[in-house]
Amino acid sequence: MLSESQLTALGCQSVSQLESGVWHLLIGDKASGLGEALERLVSGREAVTGA
């Protein structure tokens, strides 16, 4: 199994693992903003659009 640091080294700009074991891997110039919005969505907070 790959770790978050290994996935980042492979080029993923945003990496997050949910409690269920599902990984979200985002790649591209908008990955950071999308990752933050995804984290808010998953945690139940309202996501701000416009990424």
Stockholm file with secondary structure:
# STOCKHOLM 1.0

chainA/1-51         MLSESQLTALGCQSVSQLESGVWHLLIGDKASGLGEALERLVSGREAVTGA
#=GR chainA/1-51 SS CCCHHHHHHTTCSEEEECTTSCEEEECSTTHHHHHHHHHHHHHTSCCCCCC
#=GC SS_cons        CCCHHHHHHTTCSEEEECTTSCEEEECSTTHHHHHHHHHHHHHTSCCCCCC
//
